[in-house]
Amino acid sequence: MLNESYSKTFVKTLAMIPAMVAVVIMLVNGSLGASVAVAGAFSLVRFRSAPGTAKEIGWIFLSMAAGIACGMGYPAFAALFVLLMCLVDILLTKTGYVNQKNVNLKKTLLITVPEDLEYETMFEDLMKKYTTEWEMLKVKTSNLGSLNRLTYNLTLRKAGTEKAFMDELRTRNGNLEIALLSQAVPVNEL
């Protein structure tokens, strides 16, 4: 996961899920009927519902663990556990545990070029100069085929070089439209 992209909530949920699982296992320990019911309920929530973010799934699991504790006759334990998990959530957020390194350097570049421009190699030296990695995601024609719109995901070498990078790109693409955006986590990604 060193060079992979992931959401902050995924990391936070990954840190909290083991405690939730441990509480559920502790509560259903020795009860075959309860353990089968819990397994069925968890699988229904995860695989039969609309996909959600890691945060949503984590909080659903937490509420199910609290519900199991209440159902088994431990409402004080359920309240204490939910309070503890909320404090852990706040602590993980405040301490910066979930912050990705260099997340602000990950960008999406949208650049429009004339159709006759050899775009596969035209920007390679600039990519090497200003980025540590880049990947062309999409090429789309526009303006009745007279222009191509290129989409790249890239990681800048250092912050503050966006303007210089865009100025050099602009001189190569004939001063056509360029946009440099922060990369968004895909909707279907945890």
C-alpha positions in Angstrom: 0.0 0.0 0.0 3.0 2.2 -0.1 2.3 3.8 -3.5 -1.4 3.0 -3.7 -4.2 5.4 -3.3 -6.8 4.9 -0.5 -9.3 7.0 1.4 -8.6 8.3 4.9 -11.8 6.7 6.2 -10.6 3.3 4.9 -7.5 3.5 7.2 -9.6 4.7 10.1 -12.1 1.9 9.7 -9.4 -0.7 9.3 -8.0 0.4 12.6 -11.4 0.1 14.3 -12.9 -3.1 12.8 -10.7 -5.5 14.9 -12.2 -4.2 18.2 -15.7 -4.5 16.8 -15.1 -8.1 15.7 -13.5 -9.0 19.0 -16.6 -7.7 20.9 -19.0 -9.6 18.6 -16.9 -12.8 19.1 -16.8 -12.3 22.8 -20.6 -11.9 23.0 -21.5 -14.9 20.9 -18.8 -17.2 22.4 -20.3 -20.6 23.1 -23.7 -19.9 21.5 -23.9 -21.6 18.1 -27.3 -20.1 17.3 -26.2 -16.5 18.1 -23.0 -16.9 16.0 -24.9 -18.2 13.0 -27.5 -15.4 13.3 -24.7 -12.8 13.6 -22.8 -14.2 10.6 -26.0 -14.0 8.6 -26.8 -10.5 9.7 -23.3 -9.2 8.9 -23.3 -10.8 5.4 -26.7 -9.4 4.6 -25.5 -5.9 5.6 -22.3 -6.1 3.6 -23.3 -8.0 0.5 -27.1 -7.3 0.1 -27.0 -3.5 0.5 -25.8 -0.8 -1.7 -22.1 -0.4 -1.5 -21.1 2.3 0.8 -17.9 4.0 1.9 -15.6 2.4 4.5 -16.9 4.8 7.1 -20.5 3.9 6.5 -19.8 0.1 6.6 -17.7 0.6 9.8 -20.5 2.5 11.6 -23.0 -0.1 10.5 -20.9 -2.9 12.0 -20.5 -0.8 15.2 -24.2 -0.4 15.5 -24.7 -4.1 14.9 -22.2 -5.0 17.6 -23.9 -2.6 20.0 -27.3 -4.1 19.1 -26.0 -7.6 19.7 -24.7 -6.5 23.1 -28.1 -5.0 24.0 -29.9 -8.0 22.7 -27.8 -10.3 24.9 -28.6 -8.3 28.0 -25.5 -6.0 28.2 -26.8 -2.4 27.4 -24.3 -0.7 29.7 -21.4 -2.6 27.9 -22.9 -1.6 24.5 -23.1 2.1 25.5 -19.5 2.0 26.9 -18.2 0.3 23.7 -19.9 2.8 21.4 -18.5 5.7 23.4 -15.0 4.2 23.3 -15.2 3.7 19.5 -16.4 7.3 19.1 -13.4 8.5 21.2 -11.0 6.3 19.1 -12.5 7.8 15.9 -11.9 11.3 17.2 -8.4 10.4 18.4 -7.5 8.9 15.0 -8.8 12.0 13.2 -7.1 14.6 15.5 -3.7 12.9 15.6 -3.4 12.8 11.8 -3.1 9.0 11.9 -5.3 8.7 8.8 -3.4 11.3 6.7 -1.7 10.1 3.6 1.8 11.2 2.8 1.9 13.6 -0.2 -1.9 13.3 -0.8 -1.9 17.0 -2.0 0.7 16.1 -4.7 -1.7 13.6 -6.4 -3.4 15.4 -9.3 -5.5 14.8 -12.4 -4.3 16.7 -15.5 -6.8 17.5 -18.2 -5.1 18.9 -21.3 -6.5 19.7 -24.8 -4.1 19.3 -27.8 -4.5 19.7 -31.5 -5.3 16.5 -33.4 -2.0 16.5 -35.3 0.1 16.7 -32.1 2.0 13.5 -31.2 0.7 13.5 -27.6 2.2 10.1 -26.6 5.7 11.5 -26.4 5.2 15.3 -26.6 4.9 15.8 -22.8 7.2 13.0 -21.6 10.2 15.3 -20.7 7.9 17.6 -18.7 6.3 14.7 -16.9 9.8 13.5 -15.9 10.7 17.0 -14.8 7.7 17.8 -12.7 6.2 14.5 -11.6 7.3 11.3 -9.9 4.7 9.2 -11.7 2.1 9.6 -14.3 -0.5 7.5 -16.2 -2.6 8.5 -19.2 -6.2 7.4 -18.4 -8.1 8.6 -21.4 -7.9 10.2 -24.8 -11.1 11.8 -26.1 -11.7 13.7 -29.4 -13.6 16.9 -29.3 -14.5 19.8 -31.6 -15.5 17.5 -34.4 -12.2 15.6 -34.1 -9.9 18.6 -34.5 -8.9 18.4 -30.8 -7.9 15.6 -28.4 -8.6 15.8 -24.7 -6.1 13.9 -22.6 -6.6 12.8 -19.0 -3.6 11.9 -16.8 -3.3 10.9 -13.1 0.0 12.1 -11.8 2.0 12.8 -8.6 3.9 16.1 -8.6 7.5 16.1 -7.4 7.0 19.0 -5.0 4.3 21.4 -4.0 4.3 24.9 -5.6 5.3 23.8 -9.0 1.8 23.7 -10.5 2.1 27.1 -12.3 5.5 26.4 -13.8 4.3 23.0 -15.0 1.1 24.4 -16.5 3.0 27.2 -18.2 5.4 24.8 -19.9 2.5 22.5 -20.9 0.7 25.6 -22.3 3.6 26.4 -24.6 3.4 22.9 -26.1 -0.3 22.5 -26.6 -0.8 25.8 -28.4 -2.3 27.6 -25.4 -5.4 25.4 -25.4 -7.3 24.5 -22.3 -5.4 22.8 -19.3 -6.8 21.9 -15.9 -4.9 20.5 -13.0 -7.2 19.1 -10.3 -6.9 17.3 -7.0 -7.4 13.5 -7.5 -10.7 12.3 -6.1 -11.1 8.9 -4.6 -13.3 6.9 -6.9 -16.9 6.4 -5.7 -16.6 2.6 -5.7 -13.3 2.6 -3.8 -13.3 2.1 0.0 
